[in-house]
Amino acid sequence: MLFGKKSGIKNRNRERYDRVRRLMWIKCESCGRLVYYKDYKDNHYICPRCGRAFIMTPKQRFDLLFDNTEWEKITLPTVSDDPLNFVDRMPYKERLAAARADTGANDAITTADGVIGGVPATVCVLNGDFMMGSMGRAAGDGIVASMEHAIEKKQPFIMVTCSGGARMQENILSLMQMARTTVAVNKLNANGIPYIVILTDPTYGGVTASFGMLGDIHIAEQGARIGFAGRRVIEQNIREKLPSNFQTADYLYEHGMVDMVVPRAGMHDALVKILAVLTRQERAPKQINVATPAMDASKKIRGMGETDAYDKVLLARHENRPHFLDYIAGIVDDWTYLAGDRTFAEDAAMGSGIGFWRGIPAVIIGQEQGRNIETRQKHRFGMVNPDGYRKAQRMMRLAEKFNLPIISLFDTAGAFAGREGEERGQSQAVAESIATGLRVKTPYVAVNVGQGGSGGAIAIGTGDKVLMLENAIYSVIAPESCASILWKDNKFKATAAQAMKLTARDMADLNVIDKIINEPAGGAHTDWQTTMELLSTAVADAITELQQVPASELPARRADKFIAMTRDVEIYSPEHNAEQ
């Protein structure tokens, strides 16, 4: 026994020992087990047994996110209590008094200034322990004041959400906070202030349907439940059982609503990398040091030698040629992958993110084809769905807001042709990607690094500067398909390739591209190190040149470039014998 006569503990001391025991141990609400408090605290208030992440107080959040746990709380406005004289099972005023006594806070919002990775920032925390983090007038005023404070200070604003939604006891006054906080978010955007939302467990209702889902970047804390209506409400409404992962952080990632899912312990480091790029910190160029994957050099490439043009086609498709993620790993420093179109899905075929390209902070997009059977299926061989193109558009707008250059590495046989693509508007997505690329007010460098196939390629190819690797190709259709349609026989694919004028040299002669980037002898697949050095330098030089032009002038110059393209071109078609 722990207590009583046999334990040697006097009964008059029992209350004191109970109190000490409660302070030393907590019971996990998820697994029901007792957890030693020090282990729980050292694990960032996550149950070490089952991984359940408990609600953190604002102080705990500030200590987690700010450098060296140093921060200064800012004073927020106060409002009158209970404007509606609301009473349910108890008066609203009594509920407020109880919440204040339990948390030591006036309401659900607490804000502080500090430094994250050397970047001054404002962090605003919606405290889930204060009436479930519900949003009323005080919370709305606190959020608005906090955002205005960040604008005045000209520093990034980070919102940490934990809420059941709008506060019912304030009814319509609570509902109006959705509009008021959205006004404040629009002011952040108008002033070019980075706005990052960290969605923690739980975040629901009017918070997700307003400022909580309007960030430049959305980070979901691992294990968080996030949604509009609660799971139980939805199940009652549709009268069916929802999947077990419904409304989890990973579920939202798969459905394109959040950029990343980050464990609590990694949240500070994730913010450091993001803020370094968005605030355009200085960074020395990364040293490129990559190895070329082993391959069988003696293996003959089937089809080589028929025509020079078709040889380029085969080199552009070579299985050992570097792809988007290979270039990112070799060239880009502090890379942060950003996911999702914020509408329906995350499309792995379209890679996107932010990082430092040879020391230049940039937004980088491009098709990823995959390397083996598993990854090729995951990335759909670089053929992008509408969700991927909408993600690319979001990245372009992100680049424009923060005056970051856009680097596009396009490499695709074409946009994905499938039922889901048509259902979700493939044509519209490609068209809008072209339009967005033409109108963004920021430097835009597009590079054809492999296959430039049809609308899937030009969707992210309308740059101020369009570069092309020596052995890449650019065409409206694959030469095999062209031969099947026009020659009525696939065996004329090499002849079709020659006739289509699809090589880098042809593109330069037709003024479709601005520069050819040389490849190592034998092709990019033979020497990744040299390829990446040549590519990274060419892109960095193009960005440096474009940054000398006022950003407001770039769209007009870009438009003139493409309007003039294809004019006064002499059309030439070589003779061929269809009977051969």
C-alpha positions as CSV (number, residue, x, y, z in Angstrom):
1,M,0.0,0.0,0.0
2,L,1.1,3.5,-0.7
3,F,-0.9,5.2,2.1
4,G,-2.3,4.2,5.5
5,K,-0.9,2.7,8.6
6,K,1.1,-0.1,7.0
7,S,2.9,2.4,4.7
8,G,4.3,4.2,7.7
9,I,2.7,7.4,6.5
10,K,0.6,9.2,9.1
11,N,-3.0,9.9,8.1
12,R,-2.7,13.6,8.8
13,N,0.0,13.8,6.1
14,R,-2.1,11.9,3.5
15,E,-3.4,15.1,1.9
16,R,0.1,16.5,1.4
17,Y,1.3,13.3,-0.2
18,D,-1.7,13.2,-2.5
19,R,-0.9,16.7,-3.6
20,V,2.8,15.9,-4.3
21,R,1.8,12.7,-6.1
22,R,-0.6,14.7,-8.4
23,L,2.2,17.1,-9.2
24,M,4.7,14.3,-10.0
25,W,2.3,12.2,-12.2
26,I,-0.3,13.0,-14.7
27,K,-2.8,10.7,-16.4
28,C,-2.8,10.7,-20.2
29,E,-6.3,11.4,-21.6
30,S,-5.6,9.2,-24.6
31,C,-4.0,6.0,-23.3
32,G,-5.1,6.4,-19.7
33,R,-1.7,5.6,-18.3
34,L,0.2,7.6,-15.6
35,V,3.2,9.5,-16.9
36,Y,6.0,10.9,-14.8
37,Y,5.6,14.7,-15.1
38,K,9.3,15.4,-15.8
39,D,9.3,12.9,-18.7
40,Y,6.1,14.5,-20.0
41,K,7.6,18.0,-19.8
42,D,11.0,17.0,-21.3
43,N,9.0,15.5,-24.2
44,H,7.4,18.9,-25.0
45,Y,4.1,17.9,-23.2
46,I,3.6,14.8,-25.4
47,C,2.7,11.5,-23.8
48,P,5.9,9.4,-24.1
49,R,3.8,6.2,-24.1
50,C,1.2,6.9,-26.8
51,G,2.4,10.1,-28.5
52,R,-0.7,12.2,-27.7
53,A,0.2,15.9,-27.8
54,F,-1.4,17.8,-25.0
55,I,-2.5,21.5,-25.2
56,M,0.4,23.8,-24.4
57,T,0.0,27.1,-22.5
58,P,1.0,30.3,-24.3
59,K,4.2,30.5,-22.1
60,Q,5.1,26.9,-23.1
61,R,4.5,27.8,-26.8
62,F,6.7,30.9,-26.6
63,D,9.5,29.0,-24.9
64,L,9.3,26.3,-27.7
65,L,9.3,28.7,-30.6
66,F,11.5,31.7,-29.7
67,D,15.3,31.5,-29.6
68,N,16.7,30.8,-26.2
69,T,13.2,30.9,-24.6
70,E,13.5,34.7,-24.6
71,W,10.4,36.7,-25.4
72,E,8.3,39.7,-24.3
73,K,4.6,39.6,-23.9
74,I,2.7,42.5,-25.6
75,T,-0.3,44.3,-24.1
76,L,-3.6,43.5,-25.8
77,P,-6.9,45.5,-25.7
78,T,-9.7,44.5,-23.3
79,V,-13.4,44.5,-23.9
80,S,-16.5,44.5,-21.7
81,D,-17.7,41.1,-20.5
82,D,-21.0,39.4,-21.4
83,P,-22.6,42.0,-23.8
84,L,-25.6,39.7,-24.3
85,N,-26.1,38.8,-20.6
86,F,-26.0,35.2,-21.7
87,V,-27.0,32.4,-19.3
88,D,-27.0,28.7,-20.0
89,R,-26.5,26.3,-17.1
90,M,-24.5,29.1,-15.5
91,P,-24.0,32.8,-16.3
92,Y,-21.4,33.6,-19.0
93,K,-19.7,36.0,-16.5
94,E,-19.1,33.1,-14.1
95,R,-17.6,30.9,-16.9
96,L,-15.2,33.8,-17.8
97,A,-14.3,34.2,-14.1
98,A,-13.6,30.4,-13.8
99,A,-11.5,30.4,-17.0
100,R,-9.4,33.4,-15.8
101,A,-8.8,31.8,-12.4
102,D,-7.7,28.5,-14.1
103,T,-5.4,30.0,-16.7
104,G,-4.3,33.4,-15.2
105,A,-5.2,35.0,-18.6
106,N,-7.8,37.6,-19.4
107,D,-9.0,35.7,-22.5
108,A,-7.9,33.1,-25.0
109,I,-5.3,35.2,-26.9
110,T,-1.8,35.9,-25.7
111,T,0.9,37.5,-27.9
112,A,4.6,38.0,-27.6
113,D,7.6,39.3,-29.5
114,G,10.9,37.5,-29.8
115,V,13.5,36.2,-32.2
116,I,13.3,33.0,-34.3
117,G,16.5,32.0,-36.1
118,G,17.7,35.6,-35.6
119,V,14.6,37.0,-37.3
120,P,12.4,39.3,-35.0
121,A,8.8,37.9,-35.1
122,T,5.5,38.1,-33.4
123,V,3.8,34.9,-32.1
124,C,0.1,34.9,-31.2
125,V,-1.3,31.9,-29.3
126,L,-5.0,30.9,-29.1
127,N,-5.1,29.1,-25.8
128,G,-7.2,25.9,-25.9
129,D,-7.4,25.9,-22.1
130,F,-9.4,29.1,-22.0
131,M,-13.0,28.0,-22.8
132,M,-11.7,25.6,-25.4
133,G,-9.9,28.5,-27.2
134,S,-13.2,29.8,-28.4
135,M,-13.2,33.1,-30.3
136,G,-15.2,36.0,-29.0
137,R,-14.8,39.8,-29.0
138,A,-11.7,39.8,-26.8
139,A,-10.0,37.1,-28.9
140,G,-10.9,38.9,-32.1
141,D,-9.6,42.2,-30.8
142,G,-6.5,40.5,-29.6
143,I,-5.8,38.9,-33.0
144,V,-6.4,42.1,-34.9
145,A,-4.2,44.1,-32.5
146,S,-1.5,41.5,-32.7
147,M,-1.5,41.6,-36.5
148,E,-1.4,45.4,-36.6
149,H,1.5,45.2,-34.1
150,A,3.4,42.9,-36.5
151,I,2.7,45.3,-39.4
152,E,3.9,48.3,-37.4
153,K,7.1,46.4,-36.4
154,K,7.4,45.1,-40.0
155,Q,8.1,41.5,-38.8
156,P,6.7,38.1,-39.5
157,F,3.5,37.0,-37.8
158,I,3.0,33.5,-36.5
159,M,-0.5,32.4,-35.4
160,V,-0.8,29.3,-33.2
161,T,-4.4,28.0,-33.2
162,C,-6.1,25.7,-30.8
163,S,-9.9,26.2,-30.7
164,G,-13.3,24.7,-30.8
165,G,-14.5,27.6,-32.9
166,A,-16.6,30.7,-32.4
167,R,-17.8,31.4,-28.8
168,M,-21.5,30.6,-28.6
169,Q,-22.1,32.9,-25.5
170,E,-21.5,35.9,-27.7
171,N,-23.5,34.6,-30.7
172,I,-23.4,37.1,-33.7
173,L,-20.7,39.2,-32.1
174,S,-18.5,36.1,-32.1
175,L,-19.4,35.3,-35.7
176,M,-18.3,38.8,-36.8
177,Q,-14.8,38.0,-35.6
178,M,-14.4,35.8,-38.7
179,A,-14.7,38.9,-40.9
180,R,-12.7,41.2,-38.6
181,T,-9.8,38.9,-38.4
182,T,-9.9,38.3,-42.1
183,V,-9.6,42.1,-42.6
184,A,-6.5,42.0,-40.5
185,V,-5.0,39.1,-42.6
186,N,-5.6,41.2,-45.7
187,K,-3.7,44.0,-44.1
188,L,-0.8,41.6,-43.5
189,N,-0.8,40.6,-47.1
190,A,-1.0,44.2,-48.3
191,N,2.0,45.1,-46.3
192,G,4.0,42.0,-47.4
193,I,4.2,40.6,-43.9
194,P,4.9,36.8,-43.7
195,Y,1.9,35.1,-42.1
196,I,2.5,31.5,-40.9
197,V,-0.3,29.5,-39.2
198,I,0.5,26.6,-36.9
199,L,-2.5,24.4,-36.5
200,T,-2.6,22.4,-33.3
201,D,-5.0,20.0,-31.7
202,P,-7.9,20.8,-31.8
203,T,-8.7,23.5,-34.3
204,Y,-12.2,23.8,-35.6
205,G,-15.1,26.0,-36.7
206,G,-14.9,29.7,-37.2
207,V,-11.2,29.7,-36.6
208,T,-10.4,27.4,-39.5
209,A,-13.0,29.1,-41.6
210,S,-11.3,32.5,-41.3
211,F,-7.7,33.5,-40.2
212,G,-6.7,29.9,-39.5
213,M,-6.7,28.9,-43.2
214,L,-5.5,32.1,-44.8
215,G,-1.7,31.8,-44.0
216,D,1.1,32.1,-46.6
217,I,2.2,28.8,-45.1
218,H,0.2,26.3,-43.0
219,I,2.0,24.0,-40.6
220,A,0.0,21.2,-38.9
221,E,1.4,19.9,-35.7
222,Q,1.7,16.1,-35.8
223,G,-1.3,14.5,-34.3
224,A,-3.6,17.5,-34.6
225,R,-7.3,17.3,-35.4
226,I,-8.4,20.0,-37.8
227,G,-11.6,20.7,-39.5
228,F,-14.7,22.9,-39.9
229,A,-17.5,20.7,-38.4
230,G,-16.7,18.1,-35.7
231,R,-16.5,14.5,-36.6
232,R,-19.5,13.5,-34.5
233,V,-21.6,16.3,-36.2
234,I,-20.6,15.1,-39.6
235,E,-21.3,11.4,-38.9
236,Q,-24.8,12.3,-37.5
237,N,-25.5,14.5,-40.6
238,I,-24.4,12.0,-43.3
239,R,-25.3,8.9,-41.3
240,E,-22.2,7.0,-42.0
241,K,-18.9,6.2,-40.3
242,L,-15.9,8.3,-41.2
243,P,-12.4,6.9,-41.8
244,S,-10.2,6.7,-38.7
245,N,-7.7,9.3,-40.0
246,F,-10.4,11.8,-40.9
247,Q,-9.5,15.4,-40.1
248,T,-6.1,14.4,-38.8
249,A,-3.0,16.5,-39.8
250,D,-1.9,13.8,-42.2
251,Y,-5.4,13.7,-43.8
252,L,-5.3,17.4,-44.4
253,Y,-1.8,17.1,-45.9
254,E,-3.0,14.5,-48.4
255,H,-6.0,16.7,-49.3
256,G,-3.8,19.8,-50.0
257,M,-4.9,21.9,-47.0
258,V,-1.5,22.2,-45.2
259,D,2.1,22.6,-46.4
260,M,3.6,20.2,-44.0
261,V,3.1,18.1,-40.9
262,V,5.8,18.8,-38.2
263,P,6.4,17.1,-34.9
264,R,6.2,19.6,-32.0
265,A,9.9,19.2,-31.2
266,G,10.8,20.2,-34.8
267,M,8.6,23.3,-35.0
268,H,11.2,25.9,-34.1
269,D,13.7,24.6,-36.7
270,A,11.0,24.5,-39.4
271,L,10.2,28.1,-38.7
272,V,13.9,29.1,-38.8
273,K,14.3,27.7,-42.4
274,I,11.0,29.3,-43.6
275,L,11.6,32.7,-42.2
276,A,15.2,32.8,-43.5
277,V,13.8,32.6,-47.1
278,L,10.7,34.7,-46.7
279,T,12.7,37.6,-45.1
280,R,15.5,37.1,-47.7
281,Q,18.4,36.6,-45.3
282,E,21.9,36.5,-46.7
283,R,23.3,33.1,-47.3
284,A,26.6,31.9,-48.8
285,P,26.1,29.6,-51.9
286,K,25.9,25.9,-51.1
287,Q,28.9,23.9,-52.2
288,I,27.7,21.4,-54.8
289,N,29.0,18.0,-54.1
290,V,27.0,15.2,-55.8
291,A,27.8,11.8,-57.1
292,T,26.5,10.4,-60.3
293,P,24.5,7.2,-59.7
294,A,26.1,4.1,-61.0
295,M,24.9,2.8,-64.4
296,D,25.8,0.3,-67.0
297,A,27.6,2.5,-69.6
298,S,27.9,-0.4,-72.0
299,K,24.1,-0.8,-72.2
300,K,23.0,0.3,-75.7
301,I,20.1,2.8,-75.8
302,R,17.6,1.3,-78.2
303,G,16.8,3.7,-81.1
304,M,20.0,5.7,-80.9
305,G,21.6,6.7,-84.2
306,E,18.5,7.0,-86.4
307,T,18.4,10.8,-86.4
308,D,20.2,13.5,-84.3
309,A,16.8,14.8,-83.1
310,Y,15.6,11.4,-81.9
311,D,19.0,10.8,-80.1
312,K,18.1,14.0,-78.1
313,V,14.7,12.5,-77.3
314,L,16.3,9.4,-75.9
315,L,18.9,11.4,-73.9
316,A,16.2,13.6,-72.5
317,R,14.4,10.4,-71.3
318,H,17.5,8.6,-70.0
319,E,16.7,6.8,-66.8
320,N,19.9,8.1,-65.1
321,R,19.2,11.8,-66.0
322,P,18.8,14.0,-62.9
323,H,15.3,15.0,-62.0
324,F,13.7,17.9,-60.0
325,L,14.4,16.5,-56.5
326,D,18.0,15.6,-57.5
327,Y,18.6,19.2,-58.5
328,I,17.1,20.4,-55.3
329,A,19.3,18.1,-53.2
330,G,22.4,19.0,-55.1
331,I,22.0,22.8,-55.5
332,V,19.5,24.2,-53.0
333,D,20.3,25.0,-49.4
334,D,17.7,25.0,-46.5
335,W,15.1,23.5,-48.8
336,T,11.5,23.4,-47.4
337,Y,9.0,21.4,-49.4
338,L,5.6,23.1,-49.5
339,A,2.6,21.0,-50.3
340,G,-1.0,21.3,-51.4
341,D,-3.3,23.4,-53.6
342,R,-5.4,24.4,-50.6
343,T,-8.5,23.1,-52.4
344,F,-8.4,19.3,-52.9
345,A,-5.1,17.5,-52.9
346,E,-1.3,17.4,-52.7
347,D,0.1,16.3,-56.1
348,A,3.5,14.8,-55.7
349,A,4.1,15.1,-59.5
350,M,4.6,18.9,-59.0
351,G,7.4,19.6,-56.6
352,S,7.4,23.0,-54.9
353,G,9.1,24.8,-52.1
354,I,11.4,27.5,-50.9
355,G,15.2,27.6,-50.3
356,F,18.5,29.2,-51.3
357,W,19.6,28.7,-54.9
358,R,23.3,29.5,-54.9
359,G,22.7,31.8,-52.0
360,I,19.6,33.4,-53.6
361,P,16.3,33.0,-51.6
362,A,13.8,31.7,-54.1
363,V,10.5,29.8,-54.8
364,I,11.3,26.7,-56.8
365,I,8.8,24.5,-58.7
366,G,9.0,21.6,-61.2
367,Q,7.8,18.2,-62.2
368,E,9.3,15.2,-60.5
369,Q,9.3,12.0,-62.5
370,G,10.6,9.5,-59.9
371,R,13.5,7.2,-60.0
372,N,12.2,3.6,-59.4
373,I,8.8,1.9,-59.9
374,E,7.5,3.0,-56.5
375,T,8.5,6.7,-56.8
376,R,7.5,6.8,-60.5
377,Q,4.0,5.7,-59.5
378,K,4.0,8.2,-56.6
379,H,5.0,11.1,-58.8
380,R,3.0,9.8,-61.8
381,F,6.0,10.0,-64.1
382,G,6.0,13.8,-63.8
383,M,2.5,14.1,-65.3
384,V,0.6,16.6,-63.2
385,N,-3.0,16.7,-62.2
386,P,-4.9,20.0,-61.8
387,D,-4.1,20.1,-58.1
388,G,-0.4,20.3,-58.9
389,Y,-0.8,23.2,-61.3
390,R,-3.0,25.0,-58.8
391,K,-0.2,24.4,-56.2
392,A,2.3,25.9,-58.7
393,Q,0.0,29.0,-59.0
394,R,0.0,29.4,-55.3
395,M,3.8,29.2,-55.2
396,M,4.0,31.9,-57.9
397,R,1.7,34.2,-55.8
398,L,3.8,33.5,-52.8
399,A,7.0,34.5,-54.7
400,E,5.3,37.7,-55.8
401,K,4.2,38.7,-52.3
402,F,7.8,38.4,-50.9
403,N,9.6,39.5,-54.0
404,L,11.3,36.1,-54.4
405,P,12.4,34.9,-57.8
406,I,10.6,31.9,-59.3
407,I,12.7,29.1,-60.6
408,S,10.9,26.5,-62.6
409,L,12.6,23.2,-63.7
410,F,10.1,21.7,-66.1
411,D,10.4,18.0,-67.1
412,T,7.3,16.2,-68.2
413,A,5.8,14.2,-71.0
414,G,2.6,16.3,-70.6
415,A,-0.2,17.0,-68.2
416,F,-1.9,13.9,-66.8
417,A,-4.6,12.6,-69.1
418,G,-7.1,10.9,-66.8
419,R,-10.6,11.0,-65.5
420,E,-9.8,12.8,-62.3
421,G,-7.9,15.4,-64.2
422,E,-10.9,16.2,-66.4
423,E,-13.2,16.1,-63.4
424,R,-11.2,18.7,-61.6
425,G,-10.5,21.0,-64.5
426,Q,-7.2,20.1,-66.2
427,S,-7.5,22.6,-69.0
428,Q,-8.5,25.4,-66.7
429,A,-5.6,24.6,-64.3
430,V,-3.0,24.6,-67.1
431,A,-4.4,27.8,-68.6
432,E,-4.4,29.6,-65.3
433,S,-0.9,28.5,-64.6
434,I,0.2,30.1,-67.9
435,A,-1.7,33.3,-67.0
436,T,-0.4,33.5,-63.5
437,G,3.2,33.0,-64.7
438,L,2.8,35.8,-67.2
439,R,1.4,38.3,-64.7
440,V,3.5,37.8,-61.5
441,K,5.6,40.8,-60.6
442,T,8.8,39.0,-59.7
443,P,11.8,37.6,-61.6
444,Y,10.9,34.3,-63.3
445,V,13.4,31.9,-64.7
446,A,12.1,28.7,-66.4
447,V,14.5,25.8,-67.4
448,N,13.7,22.9,-69.6
449,V,15.8,20.2,-67.9
450,G,14.5,17.2,-69.8
451,Q,11.2,16.6,-71.6
452,G,9.2,19.7,-72.4
453,G,5.9,18.1,-73.2
454,S,3.0,20.1,-74.5
455,G,0.8,22.2,-72.2
456,G,2.1,20.4,-69.2
457,A,5.4,22.0,-69.7
458,I,4.5,25.5,-70.8
459,A,2.2,25.8,-67.8
460,I,5.3,26.5,-65.8
461,G,7.5,27.7,-68.7
462,T,6.5,31.3,-69.2
463,G,9.5,32.9,-67.6
464,D,11.3,36.2,-68.2
465,K,14.2,33.9,-69.2
466,V,13.7,30.5,-70.6
467,L,16.7,28.3,-70.5
468,M,17.2,24.7,-71.9
469,L,19.7,22.0,-71.2
470,E,21.6,20.9,-74.3
471,N,19.9,17.5,-74.6
472,A,16.4,18.4,-73.5
473,I,13.5,18.5,-75.9
474,Y,10.4,20.8,-76.3
475,S,7.4,19.7,-78.3
476,V,3.6,19.8,-78.6
477,I,3.4,16.0,-78.7
478,A,5.8,13.0,-78.4
479,P,7.4,12.1,-81.7
480,E,6.0,8.6,-81.4
481,S,2.5,9.9,-81.2
482,C,3.1,12.3,-84.0
483,A,4.4,9.5,-86.2
484,S,1.3,7.4,-85.4
485,I,-1.1,10.2,-86.2
486,L,0.6,11.7,-89.3
487,W,2.7,8.9,-90.7
488,K,0.1,6.3,-89.6
489,D,3.0,4.2,-88.3
490,N,5.1,4.5,-85.1
491,K,8.2,3.3,-86.9
492,F,8.6,6.9,-88.3
493,K,9.2,8.3,-84.8
494,A,12.8,9.4,-85.6
495,T,11.7,11.0,-88.8
496,A,9.0,12.8,-86.9
497,A,11.4,14.0,-84.3
498,Q,13.7,15.5,-87.0
499,A,10.7,17.2,-88.7
500,M,9.3,18.6,-85.5
501,K,12.4,20.7,-84.7
502,L,12.3,19.8,-81.0
503,T,15.9,20.1,-79.9
504,A,17.5,22.9,-77.8
505,R,19.3,24.1,-80.9
506,D,16.0,24.3,-82.8
507,M,14.4,26.2,-79.9
508,A,17.2,28.8,-79.9
509,D,17.0,29.2,-83.7
510,L,13.2,29.7,-83.4
511,N,13.7,32.3,-80.5
512,V,11.6,30.1,-78.2
513,I,14.4,30.0,-75.6
514,D,17.0,32.5,-74.4
515,K,19.9,30.2,-73.7
516,I,21.2,26.7,-74.1
517,I,23.0,25.3,-71.0
518,N,25.8,22.9,-72.1
519,E,25.8,19.3,-70.7
520,P,28.9,17.1,-70.1
521,A,30.1,15.0,-73.0
522,G,27.7,12.1,-73.3
523,G,24.8,13.9,-71.5
524,A,23.7,15.0,-68.1
525,H,23.2,11.4,-67.0
526,T,27.0,10.8,-67.2
527,D,28.1,13.6,-64.8
528,W,25.7,15.1,-62.3
529,Q,28.3,17.3,-60.6
530,T,29.2,19.2,-63.8
531,T,25.5,19.4,-64.9
532,M,24.4,20.9,-61.7
533,E,27.3,23.4,-61.6
534,L,26.5,24.6,-65.1
535,L,22.7,24.7,-64.5
536,S,23.0,26.5,-61.1
537,T,25.3,29.1,-62.4
538,A,23.2,29.9,-65.5
539,V,20.1,30.2,-63.4
540,A,21.8,32.4,-60.8
541,D,23.2,34.7,-63.5
542,A,19.7,35.1,-65.1
543,I,18.1,35.9,-61.7
544,T,20.8,38.5,-60.9
545,E,20.2,40.1,-64.3
546,L,16.4,40.2,-63.8
547,Q,16.7,41.7,-60.4
548,Q,18.1,44.8,-61.9
549,V,14.7,45.4,-63.6
550,P,11.9,47.0,-61.5
551,A,9.5,44.2,-60.6
552,S,6.5,46.2,-61.8
553,E,8.0,46.2,-65.3
554,L,8.6,42.5,-65.6
555,P,5.0,41.4,-66.6
556,A,4.9,43.8,-69.5
557,R,8.3,42.8,-70.7
558,R,7.4,39.1,-70.3
559,A,4.2,39.7,-72.3
560,D,6.0,41.4,-75.1
561,K,8.5,38.5,-75.3
562,F,5.8,35.9,-75.8
563,I,3.6,38.0,-78.1
564,A,6.6,38.5,-80.4
565,M,7.5,34.8,-80.3
566,T,6.8,32.8,-83.5
567,R,6.3,35.9,-85.7
568,D,8.3,35.9,-88.9
569,V,9.3,32.3,-88.7
570,E,9.8,30.4,-91.9
571,I,8.0,27.1,-91.7
572,Y,10.1,24.2,-93.1
573,S,9.0,20.6,-93.5
574,P,11.5,18.0,-94.7
575,E,10.5,15.6,-97.4
576,H,9.7,12.1,-96.4
577,N,8.4,8.9,-98.1
578,A,5.5,7.4,-96.3
579,E,6.0,4.2,-98.3
580,Q,9.5,3.5,-96.7
